[in-house]
Amino acid sequence: MSGIIGAVISFTFSAIYWIILVWRSRFVAKLLEKVTNHECPRCGRTQLNVYFSDQTDNRVGAWCEFCNLKAYYFGERLVPINS
């Protein structure tokens, strides 16, 4: 009888563990959306990728594929991380 109870408890905790992993991976996978072809303030090329919070208009950061500018947004202002 104790073997059956142990198996049920083990199965229950395994199921809960997998539910938490699946929930976390779905939550983490959709944090940012990338919008390409913005004009870079440093080099002037249209290779700036702007990153938004998922399904919102809140800009989070940016990266230029041409000059490697990396920056974050502070309100409407783009603040460079690297020089």
C-alpha positions in Angstrom: 0.0 0.0 0.0 2.8 2.4 0.8 4.4 1.8 -2.6 1.2 2.9 -4.3 0.9 6.0 -2.1 4.6 6.8 -2.9 4.0 6.4 -6.6 1.0 8.7 -6.5 2.9 11.4 -4.6 5.8 11.1 -7.0 3.5 11.3 -10.0 1.7 14.4 -8.5 4.9 16.3 -7.8 6.3 15.4 -11.3 3.1 16.7 -12.9 3.2 19.9 -10.9 6.9 20.4 -11.8 6.2 20.0 -15.6 3.2 22.4 -15.4 5.5 25.0 -13.8 8.2 24.5 -16.5 5.7 24.9 -19.3 4.1 27.9 -17.7 7.5 29.6 -17.2 8.7 28.9 -20.8 5.5 30.4 -22.2 5.8 33.4 -20.0 9.5 34.0 -20.7 9.3 33.3 -24.5 7.1 36.3 -25.2 8.8 39.2 -23.4 10.0 41.3 -26.4 9.0 42.1 -29.9 11.5 43.4 -32.5 10.7 46.0 -35.1 13.4 46.5 -37.8 14.4 49.3 -40.2 14.4 52.3 -37.9 17.0 55.1 -38.5 20.0 54.9 -36.2 20.8 58.2 -34.5 24.5 57.4 -34.6 25.2 56.3 -38.2 22.0 57.4 -39.9 21.4 54.0 -41.5 18.0 52.3 -41.4 19.3 49.2 -39.6 18.2 50.0 -36.1 16.1 47.3 -34.4 13.8 48.6 -31.7 12.6 46.2 -29.0 9.1 46.6 -27.4 7.5 45.0 -24.4 5.4 42.2 -25.7 2.1 43.4 -27.2 2.6 47.0 -26.0 3.8 50.3 -27.3 6.5 50.6 -24.6 10.0 50.8 -26.2 12.6 48.9 -24.2 15.8 49.0 -26.1 17.5 49.2 -29.5 20.4 47.7 -31.5 21.9 48.9 -34.8 23.2 46.1 -37.0 25.5 48.5 -38.9 27.4 50.4 -36.2 26.6 48.1 -33.2 24.9 50.8 -31.2 23.2 49.3 -28.2 20.8 51.5 -26.2 17.8 51.5 -23.8 14.9 53.8 -23.7 14.4 56.2 -20.8 10.9 57.5 -21.5 11.2 58.8 -25.1 15.0 59.3 -24.9 17.4 56.7 -26.3 20.4 56.2 -23.9 23.5 54.5 -25.4 24.9 51.6 -23.5 28.2 51.3 -25.4 30.1 54.3 -26.8 
